[in-house]
Amino acid sequence: MRTAYQYKLRPNSYQIATIEMWLELLRRQYNYRLGERFSWWSENRCPVNACPLVMPIPQLRDNPNYYSQKRDLVNTKDKFPDYRLIHSQVLQDCIKRVKLAFDRWFKADKNGHKLGKPRFKGRGRYRSFTYPQIKLDCIEENQISLPKIGKVKLIQHRPIPEGLTIKTVTISRKADGYYVTLSLEDKSVPTSTSKVEPTLKNTLGIDMGLKEFLVTSEGESVPIPQYYRSSQQRLKTLQKRLSRKKKGSKRWLKAVKAVAKQHKKVADQRKDFHFKTANELLSKAEVIAHVDAERGVPEANLNIKGLAKTRLSKSINDAGWGQFLTILTVKAGNAGQKTIAVNPKNTSQDCSNCGEKVKKELNIRTHSCPHCGAVIDRDLNAAINIKNRAVGHSVLKARGARRNTGAEKREAHTIGPA
Protein backbone atom coordinates (compact mmCIF):
# COMPACT_ATOMS: atom_id res chain seq x y z
CA MET A 1 0.00 0.00 0.00
CA ARG A 2 1.15 3.51 -0.78
CA THR A 3 0.31 6.60 1.25
CA ALA A 4 1.61 10.17 1.30
CA TYR A 5 2.64 12.47 4.14
CA GLN A 6 3.15 16.18 3.51
CA TYR A 7 5.20 18.54 5.66
CA LYS A 8 5.97 22.22 5.38
CA LEU A 9 9.59 23.21 4.77
CA ARG A 10 11.51 26.09 6.30
CA PRO A 11 14.43 26.56 3.87
CA ASN A 12 16.98 29.32 4.29
CA SER A 13 17.63 31.98 1.66
CA TYR A 14 20.33 29.95 -0.09
CA GLN A 15 18.12 26.87 -0.29
CA ILE A 16 15.20 28.94 -1.60
CA ALA A 17 17.43 30.33 -4.35
CA THR A 18 18.55 26.80 -5.25
CA ILE A 19 14.99 25.45 -5.39
CA GLU A 20 13.83 28.36 -7.54
CA MET A 21 16.78 27.91 -9.91
CA TRP A 22 16.01 24.20 -10.25
CA LEU A 23 12.35 24.87 -10.99
CA GLU A 24 13.20 27.39 -13.71
CA LEU A 25 15.79 25.12 -15.37
CA LEU A 26 13.43 22.15 -15.20
CA ARG A 27 10.66 24.26 -16.75
CA ARG A 28 12.89 25.11 -19.70
CA GLN A 29 13.95 21.48 -20.10
CA TYR A 30 10.30 20.36 -19.99
CA ASN A 31 9.33 22.83 -22.72
CA TYR A 32 12.32 21.88 -24.87
CA ARG A 33 11.63 18.14 -24.70
CA LEU A 34 7.93 18.67 -25.29
CA GLY A 35 8.79 20.83 -28.32
CA GLU A 36 10.95 18.02 -29.69
CA ARG A 37 8.03 15.62 -29.56
CA PHE A 38 5.66 18.15 -31.15
CA SER A 39 8.12 18.81 -33.96
CA TRP A 40 8.47 15.11 -34.81
CA TRP A 41 4.71 14.54 -34.52
CA SER A 42 3.84 17.43 -36.88
CA GLU A 43 6.22 16.12 -39.54
CA ASN A 44 5.42 12.41 -39.24
CA ARG A 45 1.84 12.20 -38.06
CA CYS A 46 0.47 10.81 -41.36
CA PRO A 47 1.73 7.76 -43.32
CA VAL A 48 3.58 8.13 -46.61
CA ASN A 49 0.67 6.94 -48.75
CA ALA A 50 -1.61 9.57 -47.20
CA CYS A 51 0.62 12.61 -47.72
CA PRO A 52 -0.25 15.18 -50.42
CA LEU A 53 1.70 14.98 -53.68
CA VAL A 54 3.01 18.55 -53.54
CA MET A 55 4.86 18.62 -50.25
CA PRO A 56 8.53 18.84 -49.25
CA ILE A 57 9.67 15.54 -47.77
CA PRO A 58 11.08 16.16 -44.28
CA GLN A 59 14.35 14.66 -43.21
CA LEU A 60 13.73 11.34 -41.51
CA ARG A 61 14.36 11.44 -37.79
CA ASP A 62 13.92 8.94 -35.01
CA ASN A 63 10.92 9.40 -32.80
CA PRO A 64 12.13 11.12 -29.60
CA ASN A 65 11.08 8.81 -26.78
CA TYR A 66 11.79 8.66 -23.08
CA TYR A 67 15.09 6.79 -23.42
CA SER A 68 16.53 8.84 -26.28
CA GLN A 69 15.69 12.12 -24.54
CA LYS A 70 17.17 10.83 -21.29
CA ARG A 71 20.41 9.90 -23.08
CA ASP A 72 20.52 13.36 -24.62
CA LEU A 73 20.75 14.94 -21.15
CA VAL A 74 24.53 14.43 -21.35
CA ASN A 75 24.68 16.87 -24.29
CA THR A 76 22.42 19.28 -22.43
CA LYS A 77 24.83 19.37 -19.49
CA ASP A 78 27.76 20.00 -21.86
CA LYS A 79 26.05 22.94 -23.58
CA PHE A 80 24.44 24.35 -20.44
CA PRO A 81 26.63 23.72 -17.37
CA ASP A 82 23.91 24.99 -15.01
CA TYR A 83 22.07 21.69 -15.44
CA ARG A 84 24.98 19.93 -13.73
CA LEU A 85 23.84 21.55 -10.49
CA ILE A 86 20.56 19.59 -10.62
CA HIS A 87 20.45 16.06 -9.28
CA SER A 88 20.57 13.60 -12.19
CA GLN A 89 17.46 11.64 -11.15
CA VAL A 90 15.47 14.85 -10.71
CA LEU A 91 16.40 15.82 -14.27
CA GLN A 92 15.39 12.38 -15.55
CA ASP A 93 12.04 12.67 -13.77
CA CYS A 94 11.39 15.83 -15.81
CA ILE A 95 11.74 13.74 -18.99
CA LYS A 96 9.34 11.20 -17.51
CA ARG A 97 6.73 13.92 -16.97
CA VAL A 98 6.98 14.85 -20.65
CA LYS A 99 6.45 11.20 -21.60
CA LEU A 100 3.38 10.86 -19.38
CA ALA A 101 1.86 14.11 -20.64
CA PHE A 102 2.40 13.09 -24.28
CA ASP A 103 1.10 9.55 -23.77
CA ARG A 104 -2.09 10.76 -22.09
CA TRP A 105 -2.80 12.84 -25.19
CA PHE A 106 -3.07 9.73 -27.42
CA LYS A 107 -3.96 6.92 -25.04
CA ALA A 108 -7.34 6.77 -23.32
CA ASP A 109 -7.63 6.03 -19.63
CA LYS A 110 -9.56 3.11 -18.12
CA ASN A 111 -12.83 5.03 -18.65
CA GLY A 112 -12.10 5.65 -22.33
CA HIS A 113 -11.39 9.39 -21.96
CA LYS A 114 -8.46 11.20 -23.54
CA LEU A 115 -6.80 14.31 -22.17
CA GLY A 116 -6.09 17.42 -24.21
CA LYS A 117 -2.91 18.42 -25.96
CA PRO A 118 -0.04 19.13 -23.52
CA ARG A 119 0.81 22.78 -23.05
CA PHE A 120 4.12 24.50 -22.54
CA LYS A 121 4.83 25.66 -19.01
CA GLY A 122 4.86 29.42 -18.59
CA ARG A 123 7.06 31.24 -16.11
CA GLY A 124 6.19 30.13 -12.60
CA ARG A 125 4.00 27.26 -13.83
CA TYR A 126 6.49 24.49 -13.07
CA ARG A 127 5.99 24.13 -9.33
CA SER A 128 7.50 20.80 -8.22
CA PHE A 129 10.29 18.30 -8.75
CA THR A 130 10.71 14.74 -7.54
CA TYR A 131 13.54 12.57 -6.22
CA PRO A 132 12.62 9.06 -7.48
CA GLN A 133 15.03 7.53 -4.95
CA ILE A 134 16.33 8.75 -1.62
CA LYS A 135 18.03 7.36 1.47
CA LEU A 136 15.75 5.75 4.02
CA ASP A 137 17.31 7.75 6.86
CA CYS A 138 16.98 11.12 5.10
CA ILE A 139 14.91 12.55 7.98
CA GLU A 140 16.76 13.31 11.20
CA GLU A 141 14.77 15.00 13.95
CA ASN A 142 13.30 18.12 12.30
CA GLN A 143 15.46 18.13 9.16
CA ILE A 144 15.38 16.32 5.83
CA SER A 145 18.53 15.76 3.79
CA LEU A 146 17.95 16.52 0.11
CA PRO A 147 20.75 15.65 -2.36
CA LYS A 148 22.54 18.74 -3.76
CA ILE A 149 20.34 21.03 -1.63
CA GLY A 150 21.39 20.06 1.88
CA LYS A 151 19.56 19.64 5.15
CA VAL A 152 16.30 21.57 5.11
CA LYS A 153 14.26 22.24 8.23
CA LEU A 154 10.71 20.88 8.15
CA ILE A 155 7.71 21.08 10.45
CA GLN A 156 7.03 17.42 11.29
CA HIS A 157 3.53 17.82 12.71
CA ARG A 158 3.06 14.03 12.79
CA PRO A 159 5.66 11.26 13.00
CA ILE A 160 6.11 8.67 10.28
CA PRO A 161 4.73 5.32 11.54
CA GLU A 162 7.17 2.47 11.99
CA GLY A 163 7.33 -0.03 9.15
CA LEU A 164 6.76 2.53 6.41
CA THR A 165 9.60 3.15 3.96
CA ILE A 166 10.14 6.33 1.96
CA LYS A 167 9.98 5.66 -1.79
CA THR A 168 9.93 9.12 -3.40
CA VAL A 169 10.24 12.73 -2.24
CA THR A 170 8.56 15.65 -4.01
CA ILE A 171 9.36 19.30 -3.32
CA SER A 172 6.55 21.66 -4.29
CA ARG A 173 6.04 25.41 -4.20
CA LYS A 174 2.68 26.71 -3.03
CA ALA A 175 1.20 30.09 -2.24
CA ASP A 176 2.33 30.06 1.39
CA GLY A 177 5.75 28.44 1.03
CA TYR A 178 7.46 25.16 0.17
CA TYR A 179 6.28 21.66 1.03
CA VAL A 180 7.75 18.17 0.91
CA THR A 181 5.57 15.18 0.07
CA LEU A 182 6.83 11.76 1.12
CA SER A 183 5.47 8.75 -0.73
CA LEU A 184 5.48 5.92 1.83
CA GLU A 185 5.06 2.20 1.27
CA ASP A 186 3.58 -0.20 3.80
CA LYS A 187 4.31 -3.78 2.76
CA SER A 188 2.18 -5.20 5.57
CA VAL A 189 -1.01 -4.00 3.86
CA PRO A 190 -1.92 -5.91 0.67
CA THR A 191 -2.39 -3.87 -2.49
CA SER A 192 -5.17 -6.10 -3.86
CA THR A 193 -8.70 -4.78 -3.90
CA SER A 194 -11.07 -5.64 -1.10
CA LYS A 195 -13.19 -8.78 -1.46
CA VAL A 196 -15.98 -7.49 0.75
CA GLU A 197 -19.34 -8.36 -0.73
CA PRO A 198 -22.09 -5.74 -0.31
CA THR A 199 -25.12 -6.72 1.73
CA LEU A 200 -28.02 -4.82 3.23
CA LYS A 201 -26.31 -4.86 6.63
CA ASN A 202 -22.76 -3.80 5.73
CA THR A 203 -23.63 -1.27 2.98
CA LEU A 204 -24.36 2.43 3.38
CA GLY A 205 -25.79 4.49 0.53
CA ILE A 206 -25.07 8.21 0.22
CA ASP A 207 -26.76 10.84 -1.93
CA MET A 208 -24.89 14.09 -2.50
CA GLY A 209 -26.67 17.36 -3.09
CA LEU A 210 -26.62 21.12 -2.62
CA LYS A 211 -29.16 21.38 0.19
CA GLU A 212 -27.10 18.97 2.29
CA PHE A 213 -23.62 17.79 1.40
CA LEU A 214 -24.78 14.20 1.67
CA VAL A 215 -27.62 12.16 3.10
CA THR A 216 -27.09 8.53 4.10
CA SER A 217 -29.52 5.67 3.70
CA GLU A 218 -29.81 5.57 7.51
CA GLY A 219 -31.38 9.03 7.57
CA GLU A 220 -28.30 11.00 8.71
CA SER A 221 -27.20 14.13 6.87
CA VAL A 222 -24.00 16.18 6.71
CA PRO A 223 -24.50 19.93 6.22
CA ILE A 224 -22.62 21.60 3.41
CA PRO A 225 -20.02 24.05 4.80
CA GLN A 226 -19.67 26.38 1.74
CA TYR A 227 -16.16 27.57 2.55
CA TYR A 228 -15.81 29.52 -0.69
CA ARG A 229 -19.04 31.47 -0.26
CA SER A 230 -18.13 32.35 3.32
CA SER A 231 -14.79 33.79 2.14
CA GLN A 232 -16.15 35.67 -0.87
CA GLN A 233 -16.15 39.03 0.91
CA ARG A 234 -12.51 38.60 1.90
CA LEU A 235 -11.60 37.57 -1.65
CA LYS A 236 -13.49 40.55 -3.04
CA THR A 237 -11.44 42.90 -0.86
CA LEU A 238 -8.15 41.29 -1.87
CA GLN A 239 -9.07 41.34 -5.56
CA LYS A 240 -9.96 45.02 -5.31
CA ARG A 241 -6.57 45.78 -3.79
CA LEU A 242 -4.89 43.77 -6.54
CA SER A 243 -6.70 45.66 -9.30
CA ARG A 244 -5.31 48.98 -8.01
CA LYS A 245 -1.66 47.89 -8.18
CA LYS A 246 0.60 48.38 -11.16
CA LYS A 247 1.07 45.04 -12.88
CA GLY A 248 4.56 43.65 -12.38
CA SER A 249 5.44 45.86 -9.42
CA LYS A 250 6.46 44.55 -6.00
CA ARG A 251 3.16 45.60 -4.47
CA TRP A 252 1.30 43.83 -7.26
CA LEU A 253 3.24 40.63 -6.59
CA LYS A 254 2.48 40.96 -2.88
CA ALA A 255 -1.24 41.39 -3.63
CA VAL A 256 -1.20 38.36 -5.97
CA LYS A 257 0.33 36.28 -3.20
CA ALA A 258 -2.35 37.42 -0.73
CA VAL A 259 -5.13 36.33 -3.13
CA ALA A 260 -3.43 32.97 -3.71
CA LYS A 261 -3.10 32.38 0.03
CA GLN A 262 -6.80 32.99 0.55
CA HIS A 263 -7.71 30.54 -2.21
CA LYS A 264 -5.36 27.96 -0.71
CA LYS A 265 -6.97 28.43 2.69
CA VAL A 266 -10.39 27.67 1.19
CA ALA A 267 -9.02 24.59 -0.59
CA ASP A 268 -7.38 23.32 2.60
CA GLN A 269 -10.58 23.79 4.60
CA ARG A 270 -12.59 21.89 2.00
CA LYS A 271 -10.06 19.07 1.82
CA ASP A 272 -9.96 18.73 5.61
CA PHE A 273 -13.77 18.53 5.66
CA HIS A 274 -13.71 15.82 2.98
CA PHE A 275 -11.18 13.71 4.88
CA LYS A 276 -13.12 13.93 8.15
CA THR A 277 -16.42 13.14 6.45
CA ALA A 278 -14.88 10.13 4.67
CA ASN A 279 -13.51 8.81 7.97
CA GLU A 280 -16.92 9.20 9.58
CA LEU A 281 -18.64 7.25 6.80
CA LEU A 282 -16.07 4.44 6.74
CA SER A 283 -16.50 3.96 10.48
CA LYS A 284 -20.20 3.21 9.95
CA ALA A 285 -20.11 0.61 7.15
CA GLU A 286 -17.76 -1.66 5.21
CA VAL A 287 -19.19 -0.73 1.81
CA ILE A 288 -20.13 2.81 0.74
CA ALA A 289 -22.41 3.17 -2.28
CA HIS A 290 -22.51 6.41 -4.24
CA VAL A 291 -23.52 7.65 -7.66
CA ASP A 292 -21.16 7.38 -10.60
CA ALA A 293 -19.57 10.82 -10.98
CA GLU A 294 -18.86 10.17 -14.66
CA ARG A 295 -22.56 9.67 -15.40
CA GLY A 296 -23.86 12.58 -13.37
CA VAL A 297 -25.54 13.74 -10.19
CA PRO A 298 -29.01 12.32 -9.56
CA GLU A 299 -30.45 15.48 -8.02
CA ALA A 300 -29.40 17.82 -10.82
CA ASN A 301 -29.18 15.13 -13.54
CA LEU A 302 -25.97 16.79 -14.70
CA ASN A 303 -22.41 15.67 -15.30
CA ILE A 304 -19.91 17.16 -12.84
CA LYS A 305 -17.46 17.97 -15.64
CA GLY A 306 -20.11 19.80 -17.63
CA LEU A 307 -21.26 22.26 -14.98
CA ALA A 308 -18.89 25.13 -15.79
CA LYS A 309 -21.55 26.99 -17.78
CA THR A 310 -24.48 26.51 -15.43
CA ARG A 311 -25.78 28.57 -12.54
CA LEU A 312 -24.97 25.70 -10.19
CA SER A 313 -21.26 25.74 -11.00
CA LYS A 314 -20.15 27.83 -8.01
CA SER A 315 -22.10 25.77 -5.49
CA ILE A 316 -20.98 22.45 -6.97
CA ASN A 317 -17.33 23.48 -7.14
CA ASP A 318 -17.60 24.71 -3.56
CA ALA A 319 -18.95 21.32 -2.47
CA GLY A 320 -16.13 19.45 -4.27
CA TRP A 321 -18.00 16.20 -4.94
CA GLY A 322 -15.32 14.81 -7.25
CA GLN A 323 -12.50 15.35 -4.74
CA PHE A 324 -14.57 13.83 -1.95
CA LEU A 325 -15.33 10.67 -3.94
CA THR A 326 -11.65 10.29 -4.79
CA ILE A 327 -10.64 10.62 -1.13
CA LEU A 328 -13.39 8.22 -0.06
CA THR A 329 -12.32 5.59 -2.61
CA VAL A 330 -8.63 5.78 -1.67
CA LYS A 331 -9.26 5.65 2.07
CA ALA A 332 -11.66 2.74 1.67
CA GLY A 333 -9.07 0.80 -0.30
CA ASN A 334 -6.38 1.47 2.30
CA ALA A 335 -8.71 0.29 5.07
CA GLY A 336 -9.69 -2.93 3.27
CA GLN A 337 -13.16 -1.59 2.55
CA LYS A 338 -14.96 -0.87 -0.71
CA THR A 339 -16.86 1.85 -2.55
CA ILE A 340 -19.37 1.09 -5.30
CA ALA A 341 -20.49 3.58 -7.97
CA VAL A 342 -24.02 3.00 -9.25
CA ASN A 343 -26.01 4.40 -12.14
CA PRO A 344 -27.78 7.56 -10.89
CA LYS A 345 -30.68 7.30 -13.34
CA ASN A 346 -34.04 7.78 -11.58
CA THR A 347 -32.60 7.29 -8.09
CA SER A 348 -34.59 10.28 -6.87
CA GLN A 349 -37.68 9.47 -8.96
CA ASP A 350 -38.16 5.79 -8.08
CA CYS A 351 -39.91 4.97 -4.83
CA SER A 352 -37.61 3.20 -2.39
CA ASN A 353 -40.59 1.39 -0.85
CA CYS A 354 -42.51 -0.02 -3.82
CA GLY A 355 -40.24 0.71 -6.81
CA GLU A 356 -42.78 2.73 -8.78
CA LYS A 357 -41.55 5.82 -10.61
CA VAL A 358 -42.90 9.08 -9.20
CA LYS A 359 -41.98 12.08 -11.36
CA LYS A 360 -41.28 15.32 -9.51
CA GLU A 361 -39.52 18.60 -10.20
CA LEU A 362 -36.25 19.58 -8.56
CA ASN A 363 -37.93 22.08 -6.23
CA ILE A 364 -40.09 19.33 -4.67
CA ARG A 365 -37.99 18.11 -1.76
CA THR A 366 -40.39 15.47 -0.40
CA HIS A 367 -41.04 12.13 -2.06
CA SER A 368 -44.72 11.24 -1.78
CA CYS A 369 -45.69 8.00 -3.48
CA PRO A 370 -49.36 7.73 -4.55
CA HIS A 371 -49.02 3.95 -5.01
CA CYS A 372 -47.89 2.84 -1.55
CA GLY A 373 -48.42 6.03 0.44
CA ALA A 374 -44.76 6.44 1.43
CA VAL A 375 -43.80 10.00 2.43
CA ILE A 376 -40.07 10.48 2.77
CA ASP A 377 -37.39 13.09 2.17
CA ARG A 378 -36.31 13.19 -1.46
CA ASP A 379 -32.57 12.84 -0.70
CA LEU A 380 -33.17 9.99 1.75
CA ASN A 381 -35.25 8.19 -0.86
CA ALA A 382 -32.36 8.53 -3.36
CA ALA A 383 -29.81 7.27 -0.80
CA ILE A 384 -31.88 4.14 -0.13
CA ASN A 385 -32.20 3.48 -3.87
CA ILE A 386 -28.43 3.87 -4.28
CA LYS A 387 -27.84 1.36 -1.50
CA ASN A 388 -30.26 -1.16 -3.03
CA ARG A 389 -28.63 -0.87 -6.45
CA ALA A 390 -25.19 -1.44 -4.97
CA VAL A 391 -26.35 -4.51 -3.10
CA GLY A 392 -28.04 -5.84 -6.23
CA HIS A 393 -31.40 -6.37 -4.58
CA SER A 394 -34.54 -5.17 -6.21
CA VAL A 395 -36.73 -2.78 -4.28
CA LEU A 396 -39.34 -5.48 -3.79
CA LYS A 397 -36.79 -7.86 -2.26
CA ALA A 398 -35.54 -5.17 0.10
CA ARG A 399 -39.04 -4.10 0.99
CA GLY A 400 -39.23 -6.58 3.84
CA ALA A 401 -36.30 -4.90 5.57
CA ARG A 402 -38.18 -1.58 5.46
CA ARG A 403 -41.69 -2.86 6.14
CA ASN A 404 -42.37 -0.15 8.67
CA THR A 405 -41.60 2.66 6.24
CA GLY A 406 -45.10 2.81 4.71
CA ALA A 407 -46.59 6.26 4.93
CA GLU A 408 -44.45 7.31 7.89
CA LYS A 409 -42.36 10.37 7.29
CA ARG A 410 -38.68 9.79 8.04
CA GLU A 411 -36.77 12.86 9.00
CA ALA A 412 -33.00 13.12 8.50
CA HIS A 413 -30.84 13.55 11.60
CA THR A 414 -27.99 16.02 11.21
CA ILE A 415 -24.46 15.02 12.11
CA GLY A 416 -21.53 17.39 12.07
CA PRO A 417 -18.11 16.61 10.64
CA ALA A 418 -15.76 14.64 12.85
Buried (B, 14 or more C-beta within 10 A) or exposed (E): BBBEBEBBBBBEEEBBEBBEEBBBBBBBBBBBBBEBBBEBBEEEEEEEEEEEEEEEEEEEEEEBEBEEBBEBBEEBBEEEEEBEEBBBBBBBBBBBBBBEBBEBBEEEEEEEEEEEEBEEBEEEEBEBBBBBEBEEEBBEEEBBBBBEBBBBBBEBEEEBEEEBEBBBBBBBBBBEBBBBBBBBBBEEBEEEEBEBEBEBEBBBBBBBBBEBBBBBBBBBBBEBBBBBEEBEEBBEEBEEBBEEBEEEEEEBEEBBEBBBBBBEBBBEBBBEBBBBBBBBBBEEBBBBBBBBBEBBBBBBBBEBEEBEEEEBEBBBBBBBBBBBBBBBBBBBBBBBBBBBBBEBBBBBBBBBBBBBEBEEEEEEEEBBBEEBEBBBBBBBBBBBBBBBBBBEBEBEEBBEEBEEBEEEEBEBEEBEBE
